């Protein structure tokens, strides 16, 4: 027992230190600049924008929460990494909430497996170390799970209120929170959670109150309202986007990350290491898809007896059975969100439920260890931990969102070989937040780019 606790602390501290190093090295690109622009407008220009990032369905996401999450940290520390640090803290808090839920249910081994498959998961480590609106949903997913566990056997006001806030405020950050909305409905329908309707009402009132200023902004500027191309259940009609969403559920517990993450450059600004970087990238991609095999086997086992998961919850369910049913119906909620989405499913749409996506693998491996059919030695466990840490270390050093931009070329275009943002004009934000050198910014006469709200101002 004591050794398991010691190993957990080693994994926790290692993940804490490595992800904090990622935050210190984090860089910014298009979406990050758009978020910084909203925070800069609040912190430096005194304007609280009541709309967030552009959505895939057109328009802007509702509410002023994005401006607050970026602007308030910038008031404390005028550096682009300040709001990234807040996202990191939210990721840590989300994991600690989940750890308190997982530990008592699955015991020391299950807790260690969850630390390896979720806390040290490169998906989580990478995206909670950068500034991105969807990255905040890791925290909301953890808080949603904590609320659900408190609503397991009786109706509770505050967890019910917080669950509504998870969905409502999460949607103000990113439409990926729809997965939590559908999950909440299915969990209540099947009796997995007991809902206090006064709490739901109070939470709904708070969410509606938070978007009243956005409604006023939409009345003045109707183009802020999402309403682009697409239609409900589009992904079921086209099939491939829906299947891609389901495939992401199998990829989240693995090392099969988005291709951009593995675009490694071991020595930015130098062409000597191109071959080594390319070879390493191929190795990581192959390794990533090999690790998908474990989730495939685990999900097959998880869904082997669906009647146990489908039936309505017993009034006093055992914690292990409850956890399985919570995982099943939350995954079903994500699948429903993938199906109903009017736009193609992208990898970030599952961020709120990644903690659930890894649970079938945790349950499968933990059951094997309890049955003693598999008795891995310390060497095997050490290799697994070392591989995950090594992948995270490579991402921290050489992945696009964390590596240095390298020297700029003194050519006619002012461009550089890798990862440089060409701006159509300069802006005080880039100087106030000291972004030019960190992000390799170059101002060009034509063909440049600007954050969306600054382009609007220019018009």
C-alpha positions in Angstrom: 0.0 0.0 0.0 2.8 2.4 0.9 4.7 1.6 -2.2 1.7 2.3 -4.4 1.2 5.6 -2.7 4.9 6.5 -3.3 4.6 5.5 -7.0 1.5 7.7 -7.4 3.4 10.7 -5.9 6.3 10.0 -8.3 3.9 10.0 -11.3 2.0 13.0 -10.1 5.1 15.1 -9.5 6.6 14.0 -12.8 3.5 15.0 -14.7 3.2 18.3 -12.7 6.8 19.3 -13.4 6.8 18.2 -17.1 3.5 19.9 -17.9 4.6 23.1 -16.1 7.8 23.1 -18.3 5.5 22.8 -21.3 3.6 25.9 -20.1 6.9 27.8 -19.7 7.8 26.9 -23.3 4.3 27.3 -24.8 3.9 29.3 -28.0 0.9 30.8 -29.7 -0.6 30.5 -33.2 -3.9 31.5 -34.8 -6.5 30.4 -32.2 -4.2 31.3 -29.4 -3.7 34.8 -30.8 -7.5 35.2 -31.1 -8.0 34.3 -27.5 -5.2 36.6 -26.4 -6.8 39.4 -28.3 -10.0 39.0 -26.3 -8.0 39.0 -23.0 -5.9 41.9 -24.1 -9.0 43.9 -24.9 -10.2 43.4 -21.3 -6.8 43.8 -19.5 -5.3 46.7 -21.6 -8.1 48.4 -23.5 -10.8 48.0 -20.8 -13.3 46.4 -23.2 -15.0 43.2 -22.1 -16.1 41.4 -25.3 -19.3 39.4 -24.8 -18.5 36.8 -27.4 -15.8 34.2 -27.7 -14.0 32.4 -30.5 -15.4 31.9 -34.0 -17.3 28.6 -34.2 -17.3 25.9 -36.9 -20.9 26.7 -37.5 -20.1 30.4 -38.1 -20.6 33.3 -35.8 -19.0 33.5 -32.4 -19.4 31.4 -29.3 -21.7 33.1 -26.7 -20.8 34.9 -23.5 -17.8 36.8 -22.1 -16.3 33.9 -20.2 -13.4 33.5 -22.6 -12.4 37.2 -22.2 -12.4 36.8 -18.5 -10.3 33.6 -18.4 -7.7 35.3 -20.6 -8.0 38.9 -19.4 -7.9 38.4 -15.7 -4.5 36.5 -15.7 -3.1 39.1 -18.0 -3.9 41.8 -15.4 -1.7 39.9 -12.9 1.1 39.0 -15.3 1.4 40.7 -18.7 2.6 37.6 -20.5 0.8 35.3 -23.0 1.7 32.4 -20.7 -0.4 33.8 -17.8 -3.7 32.5 -19.2 -1.9 29.3 -20.3 -0.9 28.8 -16.7 -4.6 29.2 -15.6 -5.5 26.4 -18.1 -2.8 24.3 -16.6 -4.1 24.9 -13.1 -7.6 23.9 -14.2 -6.2 20.7 -15.7 -4.5 19.9 -12.4 -7.7 20.6 -10.4 -9.7 18.4 -12.8 -7.4 15.5 -12.3 -7.4 15.8 -8.5 -11.2 15.7 -8.6 -11.1 12.6 -10.7 -8.4 11.0 -8.5 -10.7 11.4 -5.4 -13.4 9.5 -7.4 -11.3 6.8 -8.9 -9.1 5.9 -5.9 -11.8 4.6 -3.5 -13.6 2.7 -6.3 -10.6 0.9 -8.0 -8.1 0.9 -5.2 -4.4 1.6 -5.3 -3.7 -0.2 -8.6 -6.6 1.4 -10.4 -5.5 4.7 -9.1 -2.0 4.2 -10.5 -3.4 3.0 -13.9 -5.6 6.1 -14.1 -2.6 8.3 -13.3 -0.6 6.7 -16.1 -3.4 6.6 -18.7 -5.0 10.0 -17.9 -2.7 12.2 -15.8 0.4 11.4 -17.9 -1.6 11.0 -21.1 0.1 13.1 -23.8 -3.4 14.2 -25.1 -4.1 15.8 -21.7 -0.5 16.9 -21.1 -0.2 18.7 -24.4 -3.6 20.4 -24.6 -3.8 21.5 -20.9 -0.4 23.2 -21.3 -1.4 25.5 -24.1 -3.9 28.4 -24.3 -7.0 27.0 -26.1 -10.7 27.3 -25.3 -11.4 23.6 -25.7 -8.5 22.8 -23.3 -10.5 24.2 -20.5 -13.0 21.5 -20.9 -10.7 18.9 -19.3 -11.5 20.7 -16.0 -15.2 20.8 -16.7 -15.2 17.1 -17.5 -13.5 16.3 -14.1 -16.0 18.6 -12.2 -18.9 16.9 -14.0 -17.7 13.5 -12.9 -17.2 14.7 -9.3 -20.8 16.1 -9.3 -22.2 12.9 -10.7 -20.5 10.8 -8.0 -22.1 13.0 -5.3 -25.5 12.5 -7.0 -25.1 8.7 -7.1 -27.6 7.8 -4.3 -29.5 10.9 -3.4 -30.5 14.3 -4.8 -28.2 17.1 -3.9 -28.6 20.8 -4.6 -25.1 22.0 -5.1 -23.8 19.1 -7.3 -26.9 19.5 -9.5 -26.3 23.3 -9.8 -22.6 22.7 -10.6 -23.4 20.1 -13.2 -25.6 22.6 -15.0 -22.9 25.2 -14.8 -20.4 22.6 -16.3 -22.6 22.3 -19.3 -23.7 25.9 -19.7 -20.4 27.6 -19.0 -18.6 24.9 -20.9 -20.7 25.7 -24.0 -19.6 29.3 -23.7 -16.0 28.1 -24.1 -16.5 25.4 -26.7 -19.4 23.5 -28.3 -17.5 20.3 -27.3 -19.4 20.6 -24.0 -22.4 19.2 -25.8 -21.0 15.8 -24.9 -21.5 16.7 -21.2 -25.0 17.9 -22.0 -26.1 14.7 -23.6 -24.3 12.6 -21.0 -26.1 14.5 -18.2 -29.5 13.7 -19.8 -28.7 10.0 -20.3 -27.3 9.6 -16.8 -30.5 11.0 -15.3 -32.7 9.0 -17.7 -31.1 5.7 -16.7 -31.1 6.6 -13.0 -27.3 6.7 -12.7 -27.6 10.2 -11.1 -30.3 11.6 -8.9 -31.1 15.2 -9.8 -32.3 18.0 -7.5 -34.5 20.1 -9.7 -34.1 23.2 -7.5 -30.3 23.0 -8.2 -31.0 22.5 -11.9 -33.2 25.6 -11.9 -30.7 27.7 -10.0 -27.9 26.6 -12.3 -30.0 27.4 -15.4 -30.8 30.9 -14.1 -27.1 31.6 -13.5 -26.2 30.4 -17.1 -28.9 32.5 -18.6 -27.8 35.5 -16.7 -24.3 35.1 -17.9 -25.3 35.3 -21.6 -27.7 38.2 -21.3 -24.9 40.7 -22.4 -24.2 38.4 -25.3 -27.9 38.5 -26.3 -27.6 42.3 -26.4 -24.5 42.1 -28.5 -26.2 39.7 -30.9 -29.2 42.2 -31.2 -26.7 44.9 -32.2 -24.6 42.6 -34.5 -26.6 39.6 -35.8 -23.6 38.2 -37.6 -22.3 37.1 -34.2 -24.9 34.4 -34.0 -23.7 30.9 -35.2 -25.6 29.6 -38.2 -23.2 28.4 -40.9 -23.6 25.5 -43.3 -24.4 22.0 -42.0 -27.5 20.3 -40.5 -28.2 18.1 -37.5 -27.2 14.4 -37.9 -25.0 15.4 -40.8 -22.3 13.1 -39.5 -24.6 10.1 -39.5 -25.7 10.8 -43.1 -22.0 11.1 -44.3 -20.9 8.2 -41.9 -17.2 8.9 -42.2 -17.2 11.9 -39.8 -19.2 9.9 -37.3 -16.9 6.9 -37.4 -13.9 9.3 -37.0 -15.5 10.6 -33.8 -15.9 7.0 -32.5 -12.3 6.3 -33.4 -11.1 9.2 -31.3 -12.6 7.5 -28.3 -10.1 4.6 -28.9 -7.2 7.0 -29.6 -7.6 9.1 -26.4 -6.2 6.3 -24.2 -3.3 5.7 -26.6 -0.3 7.5 -28.0 -2.0 8.1 -31.4 -2.0 11.9 -31.2 -2.9 14.4 -34.0 -0.2 14.5 -36.7 0.7 18.1 -36.0 1.8 17.2 -32.4 4.4 14.8 -33.9 5.8 17.3 -36.4 9.1 17.4 -34.4 12.0 19.6 -35.0 14.8 18.7 -32.6 17.0 21.7 -33.5 14.9 24.6 -34.8 16.7 26.6 -37.5 19.0 23.8 -38.4 18.6 21.4 -41.4 21.1 18.9 -39.9 18.5 17.0 -37.9 15.8 16.8 -40.5 16.4 13.1 -41.2 16.5 12.3 -37.4 13.3 14.3 -36.8 11.5 12.6 -39.7 12.6 9.1 -38.5 11.5 9.8 -35.0 8.2 11.1 -36.2 7.5 7.9 -38.1 8.5 5.8 -35.1 6.1 7.8 -32.8 3.2 7.6 -35.3 3.7 3.8 -35.7 4.0 3.4 -31.9 0.9 5.5 -31.4 -1.3 3.3 -33.6 0.1 0.1 -32.1 -1.0 1.4 -28.7 -4.6 1.7 -30.0 -4.8 -2.1 -29.9 -5.1 -2.1 -26.1 -8.2 0.2 -26.1 -9.8 -1.9 -28.8 -9.5 -5.0 -26.7 -10.6 -3.1 -23.5 -13.7 -1.6 -25.2 -14.6 -5.0 -26.5 -14.5 -6.4 -23.0 -16.3 -3.3 -21.6 -19.2 -3.7 -24.0 -19.4 -7.5 -23.7 -22.3 -7.5 -21.2 -24.4 -4.5 -22.3 -27.5 -5.5 -20.2 -25.6 -4.8 -17.0 -24.9 -1.3 -18.3 -28.3 -0.6 -20.0 -30.6 -1.5 -17.1 -31.7 1.2 -14.8 -29.6 1.9 -11.8 -30.2 0.0 -8.5 -31.3 2.4 -5.7 -28.0 1.6 -3.8 -25.5 0.6 -6.5 -22.1 -0.7 -5.8 -19.4 1.9 -6.6 -17.7 -0.3 -9.2 -20.9 -1.0 -11.1 -21.9 2.7 -10.8 -18.5 3.7 -12.3 -19.0 1.3 -15.2 -22.5 2.7 -15.9 -21.3 6.3 -15.5 -18.6 5.6 -18.1 -21.0 3.8 -20.5 -23.7 6.5 -20.5 -21.2 9.4 -20.7 -19.5 7.7 -23.7 -23.0 7.3 -25.1 -23.6 11.0 -24.6 -20.4 11.8 -26.5 -21.4 9.5 -29.4 -24.8 11.2 -29.5 -23.1 14.6 -29.7 -20.9 13.3 -32.5 -24.0 12.1 -34.4 -26.0 15.3 -34.0 -23.2 17.8 -34.7 -23.8 19.8 -37.9 -20.0 19.9 -38.5 -17.4 17.2 -38.9 -16.1 15.7 -35.7 -12.7 16.9 -34.8 -10.4 15.6 -32.1 -11.1 18.4 -29.6 -14.8 17.6 -29.4 -14.0 14.7 -27.1 -11.9 16.7 -24.6 -14.6 16.9 -21.9 -14.8 13.1 -21.7 -11.2 11.9 -22.2 -11.2 10.9 -18.5 -14.1 8.5 -19.4 -12.5 7.3 -22.6 -9.6 5.9 -20.6 -11.8 4.2 -18.0 -12.5 1.0 -20.0 -8.8 0.5 -20.4 -8.2 1.1 -16.7 -11.0 -1.3 -15.7 -9.7 -3.9 -18.1 -6.1 -3.9 -17.0 -7.1 -3.6 -13.3 -9.4 -6.6 -13.7 -6.5 -8.6 -15.2 -4.3 -7.7 -12.3 -6.9 -8.7 -9.8 -7.5 -12.0 -11.5 -3.7 -12.7 -11.5 -3.9 -13.8 -15.1 -1.4 -11.1 -15.9 1.3 -10.4 -13.4 3.6 -7.7 -14.9 7.0 -7.3 -13.4 8.3 -4.0 -12.2 10.4 -3.8 -15.3 7.3 -3.8 -17.6 5.6 -1.1 -15.5 8.8 0.9 -15.5 9.1 0.6 -19.3 5.5 1.8 -19.8 6.0 4.8 -17.6 9.3 5.6 -19.2 7.8 5.5 -22.7 5.0 7.8 -21.8 7.3 10.3 -20.1 9.7 10.1 -23.0 6.9 10.9 -25.5 5.8 13.8 -23.3 9.4 15.0 -23.1 9.9 15.0 -26.9 6.6 16.9 -27.3 7.8 19.5 -24.7 11.1 19.9 -26.5 10.4 19.6 -30.2 6.6 19.8 -30.9 5.4 22.9 -32.7 3.5 24.5 -29.8 6.6 24.3 -27.5 9.7 24.6 -29.6 11.6 27.8 -30.3 10.9 29.4 -33.7 14.5 29.5 -34.8 16.3 32.4 -36.5 14.5 34.4 -39.2 15.8 34.6 -42.7 16.8 38.0 -44.0 15.1 37.4 -47.4 12.6 39.5 -49.4 9.6 38.0 -47.7 10.9 38.1 -44.2 9.7 34.5 -43.7 11.4 31.6 -42.0 11.5 27.9 -42.7 9.3 26.7 -39.8 6.5 28.0 -37.7 6.4 31.7 -38.3 3.3 33.8 -38.2 3.2 36.5 -41.0 1.2 39.5 -39.8 -0.5 42.0 -42.1 0.2 44.8 -39.6 1.7 45.3 -36.2 -0.4 45.8 -33.0 0.2 46.9 -29.5 -0.8 43.5 -28.1 2.2 41.8 -29.6 4.5 44.3 -27.7 2.5 44.4 -24.5 2.6 40.6 -24.2 6.2 40.3 -25.6 5.1 37.9 -28.4 7.3 38.9 -31.3 10.4 36.9 -30.4 8.6 34.0 -28.7 6.3 33.4 -31.6 8.5 34.3 -34.6 6.2 37.2 -35.7 7.0 38.9 -39.0 5.1 41.9 -40.4 4.7 41.7 -44.2 3.1 44.1 -46.7 0.6 41.6 -48.2 -0.7 38.1 -47.5 -0.4 38.6 -43.8 -2.8 37.6 -40.9 -4.3 39.3 -37.9 -6.4 38.2 -34.9 -10.1 38.2 -35.9 -11.3 41.1 -33.6 -8.4 43.3 -34.8 -9.5 42.7 -38.4 -13.0 43.8 -37.5 -11.6 46.9 -36.0 -9.6 47.7 -39.1 -12.8 47.5 -41.2 
